[in-house]
Amino acid sequence: MPTLLAFTDPARSGDLNLLAASLPPGAALVYRAFAATDAEAVAQSLAAILHARGALLLIGQDTELARKVAADGVHLPQRSAHRAGAIRRANPRWIVTSAAHDVRAARSRGGHAVVISAVFPSQSPSAAAPLGPVRLATLVRLAGQPAYALGGVNRRNAARLRMTGVIGVAAIDGLRT
């Protein structure tokens, strides 16, 4: 599993090709197309850049798009996390992750890992009150499965997550700070 997940956001990610080219080998980019009309072309370009760098491409929620562009997996929003097991069984080579904003979602099974948020104060309009490292560690333990930390994570505060039990960090715009 990657130790870094970079999530795209239409308003905050900027040039996605530059973002993909900046990721280290072994990282993964989660492309969330949000019904963009050029999603397939963008995903194809990202796949080429990432695979040439030894990085992975996960597609947000859209399994059909993931198949079309030979992505390495999918990331599901919390409302679709119940689909993780079926998607994983149908696509055994894929990495399947899902969002978790509460204990129940963190304990949902079927995927390879959950992405728990929000850990720190975040710019995301959908971010809830931040968990902080101590509550994150409790949630990771209760999840009983591999977990990533998302939400306000950046280069300055990522070290505070070392003892929480996460297998990696996830960021949207935190890679720049």
Secondary structure by P-SEA (a helix, b strand, c coil): cccbbbbbbccccccaaaaaaaccccbbbbcccccccaaaaaaaaaaaaaaaacbbbbbcccaaaaaaacccccccccccccaaaaaaaacccbbbbbbbccccccccccccbbbbccccccccccccccccaaaaaaaaaaaccbbbbbccccccccccccccccccccccccccc
